[in-house]
Amino acid sequence: MSTLRKRFWNTVDIADAEGGFAVQLDGREVKTPARTPLRVPTRAIADLIAQEWAAQGDKVDPDTMPATRAANAALDKVQAQFHEVAALLTAYGETDLLCYRAEAPSELVARQAAAWDPLLDWSSQQFGVKWAVTAGVMPTPQPPETTAKLGQVVTGLSPFQLTAFHDLVSMSGSLVIALAVTHKIAPPDALWEISRIDELWQIEQWGEDDEAQALADRRRLSFMNAVRFFDACC
């Protein structure tokens, strides 16, 4: 038996509201799971949410509503735990994917360097940080100044931006890649592929695994949805 709720509205509208914009169903304001009025800071976010509600069929499928889920999370969770979430994401920089290189084979080492070094160089210039890069998997601490400076950047985001930033970091495994996305250093698709160099190498060597590919597809979708939501915050 399906657990999806039935569609209960006909019209979807956007209205001005305190703090920004509200999405209305048949003139009634949408609320979050915690019963907080779903009010967002930009018209672009409201447009994304309204499009998702308008696109629902006879049943409401939350899996097809990433912008609504992100706004719910921003209002119900991230606002209340902003500094904890910011600290969690900043900590990714301490073990950033781009700082952990293969020891061999030489072709993979070269691919990583060609794709990852320019991003580390950009972040060093952009934020005034230094990176400790190592070969292998043993943890190598980053300079405390690097973590402190990147923490300031992350805490400078709004709760709605931080919500999207969470998925950019967690899906890619890299604080640097997430920052490159938000600063539009390269197209999001290209940055996503850069985050998968190790995975793509393994596929070349051993072939594609259907289950692993399905997981990668879901992660990519979450990453691209986060790009779209972050852009709508601006």
Backbone as CSV, one residue per row, in Angstrom:
resi,resn,N_x,N_y,N_z,CA_x,CA_y,CA_z,C_x,C_y,C_z
1,MET,0.852,-1.189,0.000,0.000,0.000,0.000,0.894,1.248,0.000
2,SER,0.545,2.216,-0.854,1.339,3.436,-0.942,1.140,4.288,0.308
3,THR,2.254,4.866,0.782,2.186,5.764,1.935,2.227,7.233,1.503
4,LEU,2.224,7.478,0.190,2.259,8.855,-0.295,0.918,9.530,-0.072
5,ARG,0.982,10.794,0.315,-0.244,11.561,0.526,-0.908,11.894,-0.805
6,LYS,-2.216,11.994,-0.796,-2.933,12.421,-1.987,-2.788,13.926,-2.173
7,ARG,-2.781,14.343,-3.419,-2.776,15.779,-3.719,-4.076,16.375,-3.195
8,PHE,-3.959,17.525,-2.496,-5.124,18.118,-1.836,-5.354,19.557,-2.266
9,TRP,-4.726,20.027,-3.322,-4.847,21.418,-3.754,-4.990,21.469,-5.268
10,ASN,-5.429,22.632,-5.741,-5.562,22.858,-7.168,-4.572,23.903,-7.681
11,THR,-4.427,25.013,-6.935,-3.598,26.116,-7.418,-2.376,26.306,-6.535
12,VAL,-1.292,26.755,-7.169,-0.045,27.069,-6.472,0.337,28.498,-6.809
13,ASP,0.566,29.299,-5.770,0.909,30.703,-5.974,2.078,31.082,-5.064
14,ILE,2.705,32.208,-5.403,3.765,32.786,-4.587,3.293,34.148,-4.097
15,ALA,3.490,34.407,-2.807,3.049,35.668,-2.220,4.189,36.310,-1.441
16,ASP,4.205,37.633,-1.412,5.137,38.342,-0.545,4.798,38.005,0.905
17,ALA,5.828,37.854,1.724,5.615,37.509,3.129,6.746,38.110,3.941
18,GLU,6.543,38.182,5.237,7.602,38.668,6.117,8.839,37.790,5.960
19,GLY,9.964,38.411,5.678,11.197,37.674,5.502,11.435,37.195,4.087
20,GLY,10.512,37.491,3.164,10.749,37.081,1.781,9.484,36.690,1.048
21,PHE,9.365,35.393,0.736,8.280,34.905,-0.107,7.711,33.612,0.465
22,ALA,6.412,33.435,0.269,5.728,32.228,0.723,5.082,31.541,-0.472
23,VAL,5.023,30.209,-0.424,4.314,29.433,-1.428,2.953,29.068,-0.862
24,GLN,1.921,29.295,-1.642,0.557,29.045,-1.174,-0.121,27.983,-2.030
25,LEU,-0.844,27.087,-1.372,-1.657,26.082,-2.041,-3.117,26.434,-1.808
26,ASP,-3.813,26.759,-2.876,-5.206,27.227,-2.762,-5.322,28.372,-1.764
27,GLY,-4.316,29.261,-1.771,-4.335,30.437,-0.916,-3.851,30.220,0.496
28,ARG,-3.465,29.000,0.843,-2.996,28.697,2.203,-1.492,28.430,2.169
29,GLU,-0.778,29.035,3.111,0.671,28.978,3.129,1.178,27.563,3.441
30,VAL,2.157,27.131,2.661,2.809,25.850,2.936,3.609,25.970,4.230
31,LYS,3.617,24.883,5.004,4.405,24.852,6.238,5.379,23.680,6.193
32,THR,6.429,23.794,6.983,7.434,22.738,7.070,6.901,21.583,7.925
33,PRO,7.610,20.449,7.972,7.176,19.355,8.856,7.069,19.771,10.321
34,ALA,7.854,20.780,10.745,7.781,21.270,12.121,6.738,22.369,12.275
35,ARG,5.937,22.574,11.238,4.836,23.555,11.233,5.344,24.992,11.205
36,THR,6.556,25.206,10.735,7.081,26.550,10.527,6.583,27.058,9.178
37,PRO,6.105,28.290,9.089,5.719,28.811,7.775,6.898,28.734,6.805
38,LEU,6.666,28.152,5.636,7.736,27.946,4.674,7.936,29.259,3.902
39,ARG,8.742,30.132,4.503,9.049,31.430,3.902,10.525,31.466,3.526
40,VAL,10.803,31.843,2.302,12.169,31.769,1.769,12.644,33.156,1.369
41,PRO,13.963,33.386,1.361,14.480,34.745,1.198,14.484,35.276,-0.224
42,THR,14.371,34.414,-1.242,14.417,34.912,-2.617,13.243,34.378,-3.426
43,ARG,12.880,35.141,-4.442,11.817,34.707,-5.345,12.249,33.459,-6.110
44,ALA,13.543,33.363,-6.404,14.030,32.207,-7.162,13.812,30.901,-6.398
45,ILE,14.042,30.902,-5.086,13.771,29.693,-4.292,12.283,29.395,-4.295
46,ALA,11.480,30.421,-4.101,10.027,30.224,-4.107,9.559,29.652,-5.437
47,ASP,10.154,30.104,-6.532,9.795,29.575,-7.851,10.097,28.081,-7.946
48,LEU,11.282,27.673,-7.454,11.630,26.253,-7.489,10.622,25.421,-6.700
49,ILE,10.290,25.913,-5.507,9.359,25.177,-4.651,7.976,25.116,-5.292
50,ALA,7.514,26.236,-5.804,6.187,26.278,-6.435,6.115,25.328,-7.625
51,GLN,7.183,25.282,-8.418,7.208,24.371,-9.563,7.092,22.923,-9.114
52,GLU,7.742,22.580,-8.000,7.673,21.206,-7.503,6.265,20.837,-7.065
53,TRP,5.597,21.746,-6.347,4.235,21.457,-5.903,3.271,21.396,-7.084
54,ALA,3.468,22.273,-8.056,2.582,22.275,-9.226,2.757,21.021,-10.070
55,ALA,3.950,20.424,-10.050,4.244,19.264,-10.885,3.756,17.947,-10.282
56,GLN,3.288,17.957,-9.037,2.838,16.716,-8.413,1.579,16.187,-9.090
57,GLY,1.487,14.864,-9.150,0.309,14.232,-9.718,-0.743,13.990,-8.659
58,ASP,-1.386,12.852,-8.727,-2.429,12.531,-7.753,-1.850,12.285,-6.366
59,LYS,-0.581,11.871,-6.301,0.084,11.638,-5.023,1.279,12.576,-4.891
60,VAL,1.588,12.951,-3.638,2.714,13.846,-3.356,3.944,12.997,-3.088
61,ASP,4.953,13.130,-3.941,6.170,12.335,-3.814,7.325,13.237,-3.382
62,PRO,7.716,13.209,-2.105,8.800,14.074,-1.617,10.117,13.876,-2.354
63,ASP,10.346,12.700,-2.933,11.596,12.444,-3.637,11.736,13.315,-4.878
64,THR,10.635,13.856,-5.358,10.670,14.722,-6.536,10.640,16.203,-6.156
65,MET,10.891,16.504,-4.873,10.765,17.885,-4.382,12.020,18.307,-3.616
66,PRO,13.193,18.310,-4.269,14.437,18.613,-3.552,14.505,20.031,-3.004
67,ALA,13.962,21.000,-3.716,14.003,22.383,-3.224,13.123,22.547,-1.994
68,THR,11.976,21.906,-1.984,11.101,21.942,-0.817,11.789,21.301,0.380
69,ARG,12.429,20.155,0.164,13.136,19.488,1.256,14.271,20.362,1.784
70,ALA,14.998,21.008,0.883,16.106,21.861,1.316,15.593,23.050,2.126
71,ALA,14.516,23.670,1.681,13.961,24.800,2.427,13.457,24.347,3.795
72,ASN,12.818,23.179,3.843,12.379,22.636,5.133,13.560,22.453,6.076
73,ALA,14.641,21.885,5.550,15.829,21.647,6.378,16.439,22.952,6.863
74,ALA,16.487,23.949,5.981,17.054,25.241,6.367,16.277,25.865,7.511
75,LEU,14.955,25.772,7.452,14.112,26.422,8.460,14.009,25.610,9.747
76,ASP,13.876,24.291,9.611,13.633,23.462,10.798,14.910,23.004,11.504
77,LYS,16.018,22.909,10.750,17.226,22.317,11.331,18.430,23.257,11.294
78,VAL,18.770,23.749,10.115,20.027,24.482,9.972,19.998,25.804,10.728
79,GLN,18.892,26.521,10.684,18.828,27.794,11.417,19.106,27.595,12.901
80,ALA,18.562,26.520,13.453,18.708,26.279,14.889,20.075,25.722,15.261
81,GLN,20.767,25.104,14.287,22.059,24.476,14.566,23.137,25.019,13.621
82,PHE,23.030,26.298,13.300,23.872,26.873,12.252,25.355,26.640,12.518
83,HIS,25.829,26.975,13.702,27.265,26.897,13.978,27.747,25.449,14.034
84,GLU,26.905,24.529,14.490,27.280,23.124,14.500,27.421,22.596,13.071
85,VAL,26.477,22.973,12.202,26.548,22.532,10.805,27.762,23.151,10.113
86,ALA,27.991,24.434,10.349,29.146,25.107,9.740,30.450,24.452,10.180
87,ALA,30.554,24.103,11.469,31.763,23.454,11.970,31.950,22.080,11.339
88,LEU,30.863,21.338,11.178,30.927,20.017,10.549,31.463,20.117,9.125
89,LEU,30.985,21.097,8.376,31.410,21.231,6.986,32.840,21.755,6.896
90,THR,33.197,22.671,7.777,34.579,23.171,7.793,35.555,22.035,8.059
91,ALA,35.156,21.085,8.880,36.029,19.961,9.228,36.377,19.102,8.027
92,TYR,35.544,19.139,6.970,35.891,18.400,5.761,37.222,18.874,5.196
93,GLY,37.530,20.172,5.384,38.788,20.701,4.881,39.994,20.067,5.533
94,GLU,39.826,19.517,6.729,40.953,18.894,7.428,41.368,17.580,6.775
95,THR,40.434,16.931,6.069,40.746,15.689,5.341,40.183,15.779,3.924
96,ASP,40.393,16.914,3.289,39.795,17.156,1.983,40.272,16.131,0.959
97,LEU,39.333,15.650,0.146,39.640,14.689,-0.901,40.850,15.103,-1.730
98,LEU,40.944,16.383,-2.076,41.982,16.843,-2.987,43.384,16.779,-2.392
99,CYS,43.464,16.600,-1.087,44.769,16.563,-0.417,45.315,15.154,-0.236
100,TYR,44.540,14.148,-0.612,44.965,12.758,-0.408,45.144,12.089,-1.770
101,ARG,46.406,11.890,-2.138,46.749,11.425,-3.471,47.148,9.952,-3.464
102,ALA,46.986,9.343,-4.619,47.441,7.971,-4.803,48.966,7.937,-4.848
103,GLU,49.527,6.849,-4.380,50.975,6.646,-4.467,51.367,6.031,-5.810
104,ALA,50.424,5.311,-6.425,50.624,4.663,-7.719,49.237,4.226,-8.200
105,PRO,49.098,3.941,-9.484,50.052,4.020,-10.587,50.279,5.463,-11.036
106,SER,51.275,5.663,-11.834,51.673,7.013,-12.215,50.598,7.735,-13.007
107,GLU,49.814,6.992,-13.807,48.773,7.650,-14.600,47.694,8.259,-13.695
108,LEU,47.299,7.520,-12.650,46.309,8.057,-11.713,46.892,9.236,-10.942
109,VAL,48.134,9.119,-10.515,48.798,10.225,-9.819,48.772,11.483,-10.691
110,ALA,49.047,11.310,-11.980,49.072,12.458,-12.900,47.679,13.036,-13.088
111,ARG,46.659,12.187,-13.184,45.278,12.676,-13.342,44.855,13.505,-12.131
112,GLN,45.152,12.988,-10.956,44.794,13.728,-9.747,45.479,15.084,-9.717
113,ALA,46.762,15.101,-10.017,47.506,16.361,-9.975,46.956,17.356,-10.989
114,ALA,46.652,16.884,-12.190,46.173,17.783,-13.243,44.823,18.406,-12.895
115,ALA,43.967,17.641,-12.225,42.625,18.131,-11.898,42.558,18.848,-10.558
116,TRP,43.313,18.347,-9.583,43.164,18.831,-8.208,44.102,19.982,-7.858
117,ASP,45.313,19.976,-8.416,46.255,21.051,-8.073,45.720,22.444,-8.415
118,PRO,45.107,22.640,-9.597,44.585,23.979,-9.905,43.518,24.457,-8.917
119,LEU,42.703,23.542,-8.412,41.685,23.945,-7.440,42.308,24.310,-6.105
120,LEU,43.304,23.560,-5.679,43.997,23.915,-4.440,44.724,25.250,-4.598
121,ASP,45.329,25.454,-5.770,46.019,26.727,-6.012,45.026,27.887,-5.988
122,TRP,43.880,27.684,-6.625,42.857,28.742,-6.613,42.409,29.052,-5.193
123,SER,42.113,28.017,-4.404,41.628,28.248,-3.039,42.693,28.923,-2.190
124,SER,43.960,28.589,-2.422,45.044,29.228,-1.669,45.083,30.721,-1.944
125,GLN,44.926,31.091,-3.216,44.946,32.508,-3.585,43.676,33.221,-3.142
126,GLN,42.540,32.541,-3.298,41.249,33.165,-2.992,41.078,33.424,-1.497
127,PHE,41.504,32.475,-0.670,41.212,32.550,0.758,42.455,32.733,1.621
128,GLY,43.620,32.780,0.995,44.849,32.980,1.754,45.202,31.811,2.644
129,VAL,45.051,30.587,2.112,45.306,29.396,2.919,46.425,28.568,2.290
130,LYS,46.985,27.673,3.092,47.987,26.723,2.629,47.476,25.310,2.896
131,TRP,47.814,24.400,1.977,47.340,23.028,2.099,48.499,22.062,2.282
132,ALA,48.282,21.071,3.136,49.221,19.960,3.287,48.693,18.810,2.434
133,VAL,49.441,18.457,1.387,49.038,17.390,0.470,49.900,16.163,0.741
134,THR,49.262,14.995,0.786,49.989,13.778,1.128,49.603,12.654,0.187
135,ALA,50.425,11.623,0.124,50.126,10.411,-0.633,49.751,9.314,0.351
136,GLY,48.691,8.602,0.029,48.229,7.558,0.937,46.978,7.999,1.684
137,VAL,46.615,7.225,2.699,45.367,7.473,3.417,45.577,7.893,4.869
138,MET,46.808,7.918,5.322,47.041,8.312,6.711,46.729,9.794,6.886
139,PRO,45.963,10.143,7.936,45.582,11.546,8.138,46.792,12.460,8.269
140,THR,46.714,13.583,7.576,47.749,14.611,7.657,47.068,15.919,8.057
141,PRO,47.369,16.461,9.225,46.671,17.668,9.677,46.954,18.868,8.770
142,GLN,45.925,19.685,8.606,46.080,20.939,7.881,46.526,22.035,8.855
143,PRO,47.192,23.068,8.349,47.574,24.170,9.233,46.337,24.754,9.925
144,PRO,46.417,25.036,11.218,45.252,25.599,11.927,44.731,26.881,11.280
145,GLU,45.638,27.669,10.690,45.208,28.907,10.051,44.292,28.624,8.852
146,THR,44.568,27.526,8.165,43.721,27.154,7.019,42.311,26.846,7.486
147,THR,42.207,26.019,8.511,40.886,25.664,9.033,40.153,26.904,9.546
148,ALA,40.857,27.776,10.231,40.227,28.976,10.787,39.703,29.886,9.681
149,LYS,40.499,30.091,8.634,40.079,30.985,7.553,38.906,30.404,6.772
150,LEU,38.944,29.115,6.519,37.836,28.499,5.798,36.574,28.474,6.658
151,GLY,36.748,28.349,7.968,35.595,28.423,8.867,34.891,29.759,8.773
152,GLN,35.660,30.825,8.615,35.064,32.150,8.455,34.264,32.246,7.162
153,VAL,34.781,31.619,6.114,34.065,31.624,4.837,32.741,30.884,4.971
154,VAL,32.769,29.718,5.585,31.570,28.893,5.710,30.521,29.576,6.587
155,THR,30.948,30.163,7.697,29.982,30.825,8.579,29.452,32.116,7.970
156,GLY,30.051,32.573,6.883,29.526,33.738,6.184,28.336,33.432,5.292
157,LEU,28.015,32.150,5.142,26.854,31.761,4.343,25.568,31.951,5.141
158,SER,24.469,32.109,4.445,23.161,32.163,5.098,22.706,30.743,5.424
159,PRO,21.703,30.562,6.286,21.208,29.206,6.565,20.743,28.476,5.311
160,PHE,20.127,29.193,4.376,19.672,28.538,3.148,20.864,28.144,2.280
161,GLN,21.852,29.015,2.164,23.061,28.663,1.417,23.785,27.495,2.080
162,LEU,23.863,27.516,3.397,24.575,26.462,4.120,23.895,25.110,3.918
163,THR,22.589,25.107,3.798,21.861,23.864,3.555,22.291,23.246,2.234
164,ALA,22.358,24.059,1.182,22.819,23.555,-0.113,24.290,23.194,-0.060
165,PHE,25.075,24.016,0.621,26.510,23.788,0.723,26.805,22.445,1.384
166,HIS,25.965,22.051,2.313,26.127,20.753,2.982,26.160,19.623,1.967
167,ASP,25.218,19.639,1.006,25.190,18.570,0.016,26.340,18.690,-0.974
168,LEU,26.739,19.903,-1.308,27.881,20.072,-2.208,29.141,19.456,-1.603
169,VAL,29.330,19.666,-0.305,30.513,19.131,0.375,30.394,17.622,0.563
170,SER,29.279,17.173,1.106,29.158,15.757,1.461,29.092,14.865,0.230
171,MET,28.476,15.322,-0.855,28.397,14.505,-2.060,29.739,14.412,-2.784
172,SER,30.519,15.495,-2.751,31.813,15.507,-3.438,32.960,15.029,-2.551
173,GLY,32.774,15.113,-1.226,33.845,14.770,-0.299,34.910,15.836,-0.196
174,SER,34.575,17.047,-0.657,35.607,18.084,-0.719,35.031,19.458,-0.425
175,LEU,35.579,20.111,0.589,35.231,21.497,0.872,35.693,22.398,-0.271
176,VAL,36.852,22.101,-0.840,37.393,22.934,-1.923,36.501,22.871,-3.159
177,ILE,36.048,21.688,-3.521,35.167,21.563,-4.682,33.865,22.317,-4.445
178,ALA,33.312,22.202,-3.241,32.082,22.931,-2.934,32.291,24.434,-3.065
179,LEU,33.402,24.936,-2.565,33.692,26.366,-2.683,33.889,26.756,-4.147
180,ALA,34.503,25.881,-4.936,34.679,26.165,-6.356,33.335,26.258,-7.070
181,VAL,32.383,25.419,-6.661,31.036,25.498,-7.232,30.401,26.845,-6.912
182,THR,30.447,27.232,-5.646,29.747,28.455,-5.240,30.413,29.705,-5.796
183,HIS,31.700,29.615,-6.139,32.401,30.746,-6.752,32.453,30.628,-8.275
184,LYS,31.789,29.588,-8.808,31.659,29.406,-10.263,33.018,29.357,-10.961
185,ILE,33.937,28.599,-10.383,35.275,28.456,-10.950,35.253,27.588,-12.203
186,ALA,34.315,26.658,-12.279,34.153,25.780,-13.437,32.703,25.312,-13.456
187,PRO,32.219,24.777,-14.572,30.852,24.262,-14.611,30.641,23.165,-13.559
188,PRO,29.462,23.119,-12.949,29.211,22.097,-11.914,29.449,20.673,-12.396
189,ASP,29.076,20.375,-13.640,29.301,19.027,-14.162,30.786,18.670,-14.144
190,ALA,31.624,19.633,-14.536,33.064,19.383,-14.565,33.604,19.174,-13.164
191,LEU,33.125,19.963,-12.215,33.590,19.821,-10.837,33.119,18.500,-10.236
192,TRP,31.927,18.067,-10.607,31.456,16.757,-10.141,32.375,15.647,-10.664
193,GLU,32.729,15.712,-11.942,33.611,14.695,-12.499,34.981,14.717,-11.829
194,ILE,35.455,15.903,-11.468,36.735,16.009,-10.765,36.685,15.289,-9.423
195,SER,35.537,15.324,-8.781,35.405,14.645,-7.480,35.409,13.130,-7.622
196,ARG,35.235,12.624,-8.844,35.090,11.180,-9.053,36.298,10.552,-9.739
197,ILE,37.413,11.252,-9.778,38.578,10.725,-10.487,38.956,9.329,-9.998
198,ASP,38.995,9.116,-8.696,39.355,7.801,-8.168,38.337,6.743,-8.579
199,GLU,37.048,7.077,-8.485,36.005,6.125,-8.855,36.078,5.778,-10.341
200,LEU,36.266,6.793,-11.163,36.322,6.561,-12.604,37.539,5.714,-12.979
201,TRP,38.633,5.918,-12.258,39.806,5.087,-12.496,39.502,3.625,-12.202
202,GLN,38.839,3.367,-11.090,38.490,2.000,-10.734,37.576,1.365,-11.777
203,ILE,36.631,2.155,-12.293,35.734,1.638,-13.329,36.521,1.251,-14.577
204,GLU,37.506,2.080,-14.936,38.335,1.771,-16.104,39.101,0.466,-15.910
205,GLN,39.523,0.222,-14.676,40.330,-0.978,-14.424,39.487,-2.238,-14.285
206,TRP,38.344,-2.132,-13.628,37.595,-3.327,-13.244,36.202,-3.426,-13.845
207,GLY,35.786,-2.394,-14.563,34.453,-2.410,-15.149,33.425,-1.763,-14.241
208,GLU,32.257,-1.558,-14.793,31.204,-0.836,-14.079,30.358,-1.797,-13.249
209,ASP,30.010,-1.377,-12.055,29.137,-2.131,-11.167,27.793,-1.417,-11.119
210,ASP,26.720,-2.142,-11.413,25.404,-1.508,-11.521,24.984,-0.827,-10.226
211,GLU,25.215,-1.497,-9.103,24.805,-0.930,-7.816,25.618,0.320,-7.495
212,ALA,26.926,0.268,-7.752,27.771,1.431,-7.505,27.394,2.582,-8.418
213,GLN,27.048,2.270,-9.672,26.658,3.322,-10.608,25.347,3.971,-10.183
214,ALA,24.408,3.172,-9.702,23.130,3.723,-9.236,23.360,4.667,-8.062
215,LEU,24.261,4.286,-7.161,24.585,5.159,-6.036,25.236,6.458,-6.531
216,ALA,26.153,6.334,-7.480,26.811,7.523,-8.032,25.806,8.443,-8.704
217,ASP,24.829,7.864,-9.391,23.801,8.669,-10.056,22.969,9.434,-9.028
218,ARG,22.646,8.787,-7.919,21.872,9.466,-6.874,22.680,10.593,-6.238
219,ARG,23.973,10.344,-6.025,24.823,11.379,-5.453,24.955,12.560,-6.404
220,ARG,25.114,12.274,-7.682,25.216,13.359,-8.665,23.931,14.189,-8.687
221,LEU,22.786,13.528,-8.630,21.522,14.251,-8.629,21.424,15.162,-7.410
222,SER,21.823,14.658,-6.243,21.801,15.483,-5.030,22.747,16.672,-5.172
223,PHE,23.906,16.432,-5.758,24.899,17.493,-5.977,24.327,18.574,-6.891
224,MET,23.727,18.176,-8.004,23.207,19.155,-8.957,21.984,19.890,-8.401
225,ASN,21.163,19.205,-7.632,20.042,19.879,-6.973,20.554,20.935,-5.992
226,ALA,21.650,20.617,-5.303,22.238,21.572,-4.358,22.797,22.782,-5.099
227,VAL,23.410,22.557,-6.268,23.892,23.681,-7.085,22.733,24.610,-7.425
228,ARG,21.650,24.033,-7.872,20.486,24.821,-8.282,19.907,25.601,-7.094
229,PHE,19.827,24.948,-5.938,19.274,25.629,-4.759,20.199,26.741,-4.295
230,PHE,21.507,26.482,-4.288,22.453,27.527,-3.865,22.349,28.728,-4.800
231,ASP,22.298,28.495,-6.096,22.189,29.607,-7.041,20.917,30.418,-6.807
232,ALA,19.844,29.717,-6.446,18.566,30.399,-6.215,18.589,31.245,-4.944
233,CYS,19.549,30.989,-4.057,19.660,31.781,-2.828,20.182,33.187,-3.110
234,CYS,20.823,33.378,-4.242,21.539,34.641,-4.494,20.634,35.639,-5.207
